[in-house]
Amino acid sequence: MPDLRPFRALRYSPQAGDLAALVAPPYDVIDARQYAELCGRSPHNVVRLILDKGYSPDVLPPAEWYPEAARLLAAWRAEGLLVADEEPAFYLYTQAFSHRGQRLRRKLLLGALRLEPYGAGHVFPHENTHPGPKISRLRLMQATRANLSPILAFFPDPDGRVNQRMEELLAGRPAAAFTDDGGIEHELRLVLAPADQAALADALAPLPLYIADGHHRYETALVYRDTERAKLADQGDRELPLDFMLAACTSGADPGLVIRPTHRIVTWQGDFWATDFLDEATEWFAAHRLPITSLAEALRVLDARQAEPLFVIYDGGGAGYTALELRDPEALRDAPYPLGSPLRQLPAAVFTHAFLGKLPGLRGATVTYTPDAEAAVRGADARERALACLLPGVRTAELMAVVDAGERMPPKSTYFWPKPMTGMVLRSLEAM
């Protein structure tokens, strides 16, 4: 069962400056422009710990950068910029934001999660990962001996009891609060009362945890634990800080749990037009030209879908929107999913295997990804031979169905938003 515990976080002190200037998004969503912008906000911005100064998303940092990051972390602690809390706590981190005309608030419970291999307990992945990022994250963890960023996980909460319990703990004044440039309000509260800590831990213990973001970080922490424990054979079964990692957990009943889709922009070579592909697609799909002219209306069509594998194609050049719904499951005969798999109903998988995979003119096409629907439409408008595929968001029940079937979603199926900020709390691997 998941074992989430209070811990003594490393947190920025007032001496470090305004918290809004010190935090950063997760390392894997920061591009070179944003990296420079974050560095410019403060010499103590956490981005200096999680990404190297010659940052490139496609190249591993040089070997000398890892000890540099460790020295910087040690220096900030020595200077009193990062200070360990005196008592172990759970940290209740909320993000209030606007989404589709609603004001929502997501509650995240940050704690130290006991590591366990996938399938050995109650922590489950939902997508596959690539080895490259794990190499870099392992070297950084070995150098800094710290969890610098949390994973994001959610748990089923069918009656909403855990969500309500977390809601009740928001009554007190936050220990830290700021509003970021995107209008998202961030607040952090400490849960210090032993009775509250025990109630939260006990409520989570029987529930599975589904990793939403941070698969690389979780898998890296497992490798780090195993390699370090191999060096400490005399420790036996004694609990060590490296047996746990920093995790931010949210309820599946939280209205603020938003899973945005990742849309596709497809470009190709040859004398084909988007209308040609839409005509060919009718072999496998029911195609409905939508009587709409705006992106907002197209997104409402996607929001209204039930369980059908539906997506919307934008032709580019202002040509319009077409809804495609799979009508012949034979199109997925050669897909790498067993019969009855919930992945056969997943719009991202259907688009990949039954649209891209079945239309000869799209063989070898280039696919780029964005969670921004407006950017997808602009990308299709900017090229003659391009189209945008607008996908619906994956619902939590759909994600859990895939995981519970022992499967994983294809990459770029989900985009959990907003991202928890790195730097709200850090966790040392040298003390519980």
C-alpha positions as CSV (number, residue, x, y, z in Angstrom):
1,M,0.0,0.0,0.0
2,P,1.3,3.6,-0.6
3,D,3.3,4.9,2.3
4,L,3.3,8.7,2.3
5,R,5.0,10.4,5.2
6,P,5.6,13.8,6.6
7,F,9.2,15.1,6.2
8,R,11.3,18.1,6.9
9,A,11.4,20.1,3.7
10,L,14.0,22.5,2.5
11,R,12.3,25.8,1.8
12,Y,13.4,29.2,0.6
13,S,13.8,31.7,3.5
14,P,12.7,35.3,3.2
15,Q,16.4,36.1,2.8
16,A,16.3,34.5,-0.7
17,G,13.7,37.0,-1.9
18,D,10.2,36.8,-3.3
19,L,9.1,33.1,-3.8
20,A,7.6,34.0,-7.2
21,A,11.1,34.8,-8.5
22,L,12.6,31.6,-7.1
23,V,10.4,28.8,-8.4
24,A,10.2,27.3,-11.8
25,P,8.1,24.8,-13.8
26,P,9.3,21.2,-14.0
27,Y,12.6,20.9,-15.9
28,D,11.0,19.0,-18.8
29,V,8.7,21.8,-19.9
30,I,11.3,24.6,-19.8
31,D,12.7,25.7,-23.1
32,A,15.9,27.7,-23.7
33,R,14.0,31.1,-23.8
34,Q,12.2,30.4,-20.5
35,Y,15.4,29.1,-18.9
36,A,17.1,32.5,-19.6
37,E,14.0,34.3,-18.3
38,L,14.0,32.3,-15.0
39,C,17.7,32.9,-14.5
40,G,17.1,36.6,-14.9
41,R,14.5,36.7,-12.2
42,S,16.9,35.8,-9.4
43,P,20.4,34.5,-8.9
44,H,18.8,31.9,-6.6
45,N,16.0,30.7,-8.9
46,V,15.7,26.9,-8.6
47,V,16.2,26.5,-12.3
48,R,19.9,26.8,-11.7
49,L,19.7,23.5,-9.8
50,I,17.6,21.5,-12.2
51,L,19.0,22.6,-15.6
52,D,22.6,23.4,-16.7
53,K,23.7,26.8,-17.8
54,G,24.3,25.8,-21.4
55,Y,20.8,24.3,-21.4
56,S,19.6,22.4,-24.5
57,P,16.6,20.1,-24.4
58,D,18.3,17.6,-26.8
59,V,21.8,17.4,-25.2
60,L,22.9,15.9,-21.9
61,P,24.6,18.4,-19.6
62,P,28.4,18.2,-19.4
63,A,29.8,16.0,-16.6
64,E,31.1,19.0,-14.7
65,W,27.7,20.6,-14.3
66,Y,26.4,18.0,-11.8
67,P,28.9,18.8,-9.0
68,E,28.4,22.5,-9.8
69,A,24.7,22.1,-9.0
70,A,25.6,20.2,-5.8
71,R,28.0,23.0,-4.7
72,L,25.3,25.6,-5.5
73,L,22.7,23.8,-3.4
74,A,25.2,23.4,-0.5
75,A,26.1,27.1,-0.8
76,W,22.4,28.2,-0.6
77,R,21.9,26.1,2.5
78,A,25.1,27.5,4.1
79,E,24.0,31.0,3.4
80,G,20.5,30.5,4.9
81,L,18.7,30.9,1.6
82,L,17.3,27.3,1.8
83,V,16.4,26.2,5.3
84,A,15.2,22.8,6.7
85,D,11.9,23.0,8.6
86,E,12.2,22.1,12.2
87,E,9.4,19.6,12.3
88,P,8.2,16.9,9.8
89,A,5.1,18.1,7.9
90,F,2.8,17.3,5.1
91,Y,2.7,20.3,2.8
92,L,-0.7,21.3,1.3
93,Y,0.0,23.1,-2.0
94,T,-2.9,24.7,-3.8
95,Q,-3.1,26.2,-7.3
96,A,-6.2,28.3,-8.2
97,F,-6.6,28.9,-12.0
98,S,-9.1,29.6,-14.8
99,H,-10.0,26.8,-17.1
100,R,-12.7,27.0,-19.8
101,G,-14.5,29.8,-18.1
102,Q,-14.4,28.3,-14.6
103,R,-12.2,29.2,-11.6
104,L,-10.8,26.0,-10.2
105,R,-8.5,25.1,-7.3
106,R,-6.4,21.9,-7.2
107,K,-5.1,20.6,-3.9
108,L,-1.7,18.7,-3.7
109,L,-0.5,16.9,-0.7
110,L,3.3,16.8,-0.7
111,G,5.0,14.1,1.3
112,A,7.8,11.5,1.2
113,L,6.5,8.5,-0.7
114,R,8.1,5.1,-0.1
115,L,9.6,3.8,-3.4
116,E,8.4,0.5,-4.8
117,P,8.9,-1.2,-8.2
118,Y,5.9,-0.9,-10.5
119,G,3.6,-3.8,-10.0
120,A,5.0,-4.7,-6.6
121,G,2.6,-2.6,-4.7
122,H,0.2,0.2,-5.3
123,V,2.2,2.8,-7.4
124,F,1.4,2.6,-11.1
125,P,2.7,4.3,-14.2
126,H,0.4,5.4,-17.0
127,E,2.9,5.9,-19.9
128,N,6.2,4.7,-21.2
129,T,9.4,6.7,-20.8
130,H,12.7,7.2,-22.7
131,P,16.1,6.5,-21.2
132,G,17.8,9.8,-22.0
133,P,16.2,12.0,-19.3
134,K,16.7,9.3,-16.7
135,I,20.5,9.3,-17.2
136,S,20.7,13.0,-16.5
137,R,18.3,12.9,-13.5
138,L,20.2,10.1,-11.9
139,R,23.5,12.0,-12.2
140,L,21.9,15.1,-10.7
141,M,20.4,13.1,-7.8
142,Q,23.7,11.4,-7.1
143,A,25.5,14.8,-7.0
144,T,22.9,16.8,-5.0
145,R,21.6,14.0,-2.8
146,A,18.2,15.7,-3.0
147,N,14.7,15.4,-4.5
148,L,14.5,18.8,-6.3
149,S,11.1,18.2,-8.0
150,P,8.1,16.2,-6.9
151,I,6.3,13.6,-9.0
152,L,2.6,14.3,-9.5
153,A,0.3,11.4,-8.7
154,F,-3.5,11.0,-8.2
155,F,-5.5,8.5,-6.3
156,P,-9.2,7.3,-6.8
157,D,-11.4,9.0,-4.3
158,P,-14.9,7.8,-5.3
159,D,-16.8,9.3,-2.4
160,G,-14.6,12.4,-2.2
161,R,-13.7,11.9,1.5
162,V,-10.0,12.5,1.1
163,N,-10.6,15.5,-1.1
164,Q,-13.0,16.9,1.5
165,R,-10.4,16.3,4.3
166,M,-7.8,18.3,2.4
167,E,-10.3,21.0,1.7
168,E,-10.9,21.4,5.5
169,L,-7.2,21.9,6.1
170,L,-7.2,25.0,3.9
171,A,-8.8,27.1,6.7
172,G,-5.6,28.4,8.0
173,R,-3.4,31.2,6.7
174,P,-0.8,30.0,4.1
175,A,2.9,29.9,4.9
176,A,3.6,31.1,1.4
177,A,1.5,32.6,-1.4
178,F,2.0,34.3,-4.7
179,T,0.4,34.7,-8.1
180,D,2.5,33.9,-11.2
181,D,2.6,35.6,-14.6
182,G,-0.2,33.3,-15.9
183,G,-2.6,34.4,-13.2
184,I,-2.3,31.1,-11.3
185,E,-2.5,31.6,-7.5
186,H,-0.1,29.4,-5.5
187,E,-0.4,28.8,-1.8
188,L,1.5,26.5,0.6
189,R,0.3,25.4,4.0
190,L,2.0,23.1,6.6
191,V,0.1,20.2,8.1
192,L,1.8,19.8,11.5
193,A,-0.8,18.4,13.8
194,P,0.0,14.6,14.4
195,A,-3.7,13.8,14.3
196,D,-4.1,15.5,10.9
197,Q,-1.0,13.8,9.5
198,A,-2.1,10.4,10.7
199,A,-5.6,10.8,9.2
200,L,-4.2,11.8,5.8
201,A,-1.7,8.9,5.8
202,D,-4.3,6.4,6.9
203,A,-6.8,7.6,4.3
204,L,-4.2,7.2,1.5
205,A,-2.8,3.9,2.6
206,P,-5.4,1.5,1.0
207,L,-5.6,3.5,-2.3
208,P,-3.6,3.0,-5.5
209,L,-1.5,5.9,-6.8
210,Y,-1.3,6.6,-10.5
211,I,1.7,8.6,-11.6
212,A,0.5,11.6,-13.7
213,D,3.8,13.4,-14.3
214,G,7.3,12.5,-13.3
215,H,7.7,8.9,-14.5
216,H,11.4,9.6,-15.2
217,R,11.9,11.0,-11.7
218,Y,10.3,8.0,-10.0
219,E,12.2,5.5,-12.0
220,T,15.4,7.4,-11.4
221,A,14.8,7.4,-7.7
222,L,14.3,3.6,-7.8
223,V,17.7,3.2,-9.5
224,Y,19.3,5.6,-7.1
225,R,17.9,3.7,-4.1
226,D,19.1,0.3,-5.4
227,T,22.6,1.5,-6.4
228,E,23.2,3.3,-3.1
229,R,21.8,0.5,-1.0
230,A,24.2,-1.9,-2.8
231,K,27.0,0.2,-1.3
232,L,25.5,0.0,2.2
233,A,25.1,-3.7,2.7
234,D,25.4,-3.3,6.5
235,Q,22.2,-1.2,6.7
236,G,20.0,-4.2,6.4
237,D,16.3,-3.3,6.5
238,R,16.8,0.0,8.3
239,E,14.8,2.8,6.6
240,L,16.9,5.4,4.9
241,P,15.9,8.7,3.3
242,L,16.7,7.3,-0.2
243,D,13.9,4.7,0.3
244,F,11.5,7.6,-0.3
245,M,10.9,10.4,-2.8
246,L,9.1,13.7,-3.0
247,A,5.6,13.3,-4.3
248,A,2.6,15.6,-4.8
249,C,-0.7,13.7,-4.5
250,T,-4.1,14.8,-5.5
251,S,-7.6,13.3,-5.3
252,G,-9.3,12.0,-8.4
253,A,-12.4,13.7,-7.0
254,D,-10.8,17.1,-7.0
255,P,-12.5,19.4,-9.5
256,G,-9.1,21.0,-10.1
257,L,-7.6,17.8,-11.5
258,V,-7.4,18.9,-15.2
259,I,-6.0,16.6,-17.9
260,R,-5.5,18.6,-21.0
261,P,-4.8,16.9,-24.4
262,T,-1.7,17.2,-26.4
263,H,-2.6,18.1,-29.9
264,R,-0.8,17.2,-33.1
265,I,0.4,19.2,-36.1
266,V,1.0,16.9,-39.1
267,T,3.1,18.1,-42.1
268,W,4.0,16.1,-45.2
269,Q,5.7,16.1,-48.6
270,G,4.0,15.4,-52.0
271,D,1.0,16.6,-54.0
272,F,-1.6,15.8,-51.4
273,W,-4.0,18.1,-49.7
274,A,-5.7,17.8,-46.3
275,T,-9.1,17.2,-48.1
276,D,-7.5,14.2,-49.9
277,F,-6.7,12.6,-46.6
278,L,-10.1,13.3,-45.2
279,D,-11.7,11.6,-48.2
280,E,-9.4,8.6,-47.7
281,A,-10.2,8.4,-44.0
282,T,-13.8,7.7,-44.6
283,E,-12.8,4.0,-45.2
284,W,-12.3,3.7,-41.5
285,F,-14.0,6.8,-40.0
286,A,-17.4,8.4,-40.0
287,A,-16.5,12.0,-41.0
288,H,-18.7,14.9,-40.0
289,R,-18.0,18.4,-41.4
290,L,-18.7,20.6,-38.4
291,P,-21.0,23.7,-39.1
292,I,-18.7,25.8,-37.0
293,T,-16.1,28.5,-37.6
294,S,-14.3,28.9,-34.4
295,L,-11.8,26.9,-32.4
296,A,-13.8,27.4,-29.2
297,E,-16.7,25.6,-30.9
298,A,-14.5,22.7,-32.0
299,L,-13.2,22.3,-28.4
300,R,-16.8,22.2,-27.1
301,V,-17.5,19.3,-29.5
302,L,-14.6,17.4,-28.0
303,D,-15.6,18.2,-24.5
304,A,-19.1,16.8,-25.2
305,R,-17.9,13.4,-26.3
306,Q,-18.9,10.4,-24.3
307,A,-16.7,7.3,-24.7
308,E,-16.3,7.3,-28.4
309,P,-12.8,7.5,-30.0
310,L,-13.4,11.0,-31.5
311,F,-11.0,13.7,-32.7
312,V,-11.3,16.8,-34.8
313,I,-9.2,17.6,-37.9
314,Y,-8.5,21.3,-38.9
315,D,-7.7,21.5,-42.5
316,G,-5.6,24.7,-42.3
317,G,-6.0,27.9,-44.2
318,G,-9.4,28.6,-42.5
319,A,-10.9,25.6,-44.4
320,G,-12.8,24.3,-41.3
321,Y,-13.2,21.5,-38.8
322,T,-14.1,17.9,-39.4
323,A,-14.9,15.4,-36.6
324,L,-13.7,11.9,-37.2
325,E,-15.1,9.0,-35.3
326,L,-13.8,5.4,-35.7
327,R,-16.5,3.3,-37.3
328,D,-14.5,0.2,-38.3
329,P,-12.4,-1.4,-35.5
330,E,-10.6,-3.4,-38.2
331,A,-8.4,-0.3,-38.7
332,L,-6.7,-1.3,-35.4
333,R,-6.2,-4.9,-36.3
334,D,-2.4,-4.4,-36.4
335,A,-2.2,-2.0,-33.4
336,P,0.0,-3.2,-30.5
337,Y,-3.0,-3.5,-28.2
338,P,-4.9,-6.7,-27.3
339,L,-8.5,-7.2,-28.2
340,G,-10.7,-5.5,-25.6
341,S,-7.9,-3.1,-24.6
342,P,-9.2,0.3,-23.4
343,L,-6.4,1.8,-25.6
344,R,-8.4,0.8,-28.6
345,Q,-10.9,3.6,-27.6
346,L,-8.2,6.2,-26.8
347,P,-8.4,9.0,-29.4
348,A,-4.6,9.5,-29.4
349,A,-4.0,5.8,-30.1
350,V,-6.7,5.7,-32.8
351,F,-5.3,8.8,-34.5
352,T,-1.8,7.3,-34.5
353,H,-2.8,3.8,-35.8
354,A,-5.9,4.3,-37.8
355,F,-5.4,7.7,-39.3
356,L,-1.6,8.3,-39.6
357,G,-1.0,4.6,-40.0
358,K,-3.6,3.8,-42.6
359,L,-3.3,6.7,-45.1
360,P,-0.5,6.1,-47.6
361,G,0.1,9.7,-48.3
362,L,0.9,10.3,-44.6
363,R,3.7,7.7,-44.4
364,G,6.8,9.5,-43.2
365,A,4.9,12.6,-42.2
366,T,6.3,14.8,-39.5
367,V,4.3,15.1,-36.3
368,T,4.8,17.9,-33.7
369,Y,3.0,18.2,-30.4
370,T,1.5,21.0,-28.4
371,P,-1.0,21.3,-25.5
372,D,-2.0,24.7,-26.9
373,A,-5.0,24.2,-29.4
374,E,-4.5,27.7,-30.7
375,A,-0.9,26.9,-31.5
376,A,-1.9,23.8,-33.3
377,V,-4.4,25.7,-35.5
378,R,-1.7,28.4,-36.2
379,G,0.7,25.6,-37.2
380,A,-1.7,24.2,-39.7
381,D,-2.4,27.7,-41.1
382,A,1.3,28.5,-41.5
383,R,1.9,25.7,-44.1
384,E,0.3,24.6,-47.3
385,R,0.6,20.9,-46.5
386,A,-0.4,20.6,-42.9
387,L,-3.3,19.8,-40.7
388,A,-4.0,19.9,-37.0
389,C,-5.4,17.1,-35.0
390,L,-7.3,18.4,-32.0
391,L,-7.8,15.7,-29.3
392,P,-10.2,15.5,-26.4
393,G,-8.8,15.4,-22.9
394,V,-8.3,12.0,-21.3
395,R,-10.7,11.5,-18.3
396,T,-9.3,10.1,-15.1
397,A,-11.6,7.1,-15.4
398,E,-10.1,6.4,-18.9
399,L,-6.6,6.6,-17.5
400,M,-7.3,4.3,-14.6
401,A,-8.9,1.8,-16.9
402,V,-5.8,1.6,-19.0
403,V,-3.5,1.3,-16.0
404,D,-5.8,-1.3,-14.3
405,A,-5.6,-3.4,-17.5
406,G,-1.9,-3.6,-17.0
407,E,-1.1,-1.3,-20.0
408,R,0.4,2.1,-20.6
409,M,-0.7,5.0,-22.8
410,P,1.3,6.1,-25.8
411,P,3.5,9.1,-25.3
412,K,1.9,12.5,-25.5
413,S,-1.6,11.2,-24.5
414,T,-2.0,13.4,-21.5
415,Y,-0.9,16.9,-20.3
416,F,-1.7,17.4,-16.6
417,W,-2.1,21.1,-15.9
418,P,-1.2,23.3,-14.3
419,K,2.3,22.0,-13.5
420,P,3.4,22.0,-9.8
421,M,6.2,24.6,-9.4
422,T,9.6,23.3,-8.5
423,G,11.1,25.1,-5.6
424,M,8.0,25.2,-3.4
425,V,9.6,22.5,-1.3
426,L,12.8,20.4,-1.8
427,R,13.7,17.2,0.0
428,S,17.2,16.2,1.2
429,L,18.2,12.6,0.8
430,E,20.5,12.9,3.8
431,A,17.9,13.2,6.5
432,M,14.3,12.0,7.0
